[in-house]
Amino acid sequence: ALLTQSINEWQRTRQPADELAAIYKSRAIVRQQAGRLEDALADLSKSLALGQSSDATDPAEVQRTFALRAGVEQSLGKWKAAEEDLSAAIDRLDDLDALEATNPYLYAKRAAMRMRIADYAGAAEDTERAELDFRAIGDKIQRVLSAAEGALALYGA
């Protein structure tokens, strides 16, 4: 209720779009945790619309919001939408600083969504990229898991 009141007050007083986007995103996270996935999805969509309309919005926030919305879509079984949002998040990696620009988990998650929608060649490419990035950051377990997922994707292709 407090976040909803904040949204109403920010709208009433015409506060900056990037600030309003952040409040919608916060409410979405609360709603997701409460199992209100459709409401969370709507809030994340609103957050993205506001965030992308403002030059003041940190590109990393937009990128992370796409990744969050993909997680909600995945929970709702909306595989194609989740794959599209993960692709949008990945497309924005070059806009981030070097530390944030390496995120093998995004590739691993998109590979899983691509497997769900039978895009096995795309999934294989993503698992290969995830495996290389996991190797670069020294995560041996995730590297091996990505390699195994890649083998399954290639089998499907």
FENRA-V275209 format. One record per run of one state. SS is the DSSP state (alpha for helix, beta for strand, coil for the rest). FROM is the first residue (numbers start at 1). TO is the last residue. If there is no record, write none. Layout:
BEGIN
ss:SS from:FROM to:TO
ss:SS from:FROM to:TO
END
This chain:
BEGIN
ss:coil from:1 to:1
ss:alpha from:2 to:12
ss:coil from:13 to:16
ss:alpha from:17 to:33
ss:coil from:34 to:36
ss:alpha from:37 to:53
ss:coil from:54 to:58
ss:alpha from:59 to:75
ss:coil from:76 to:78
ss:alpha from:79 to:91
ss:coil from:92 to:92
ss:alpha from:93 to:95
ss:coil from:96 to:97
ss:alpha from:98 to:101
ss:coil from:102 to:103
ss:alpha from:104 to:116
ss:coil from:117 to:119
ss:alpha from:120 to:137
ss:coil from:138 to:139
ss:alpha from:140 to:156
ss:coil from:157 to:157
END
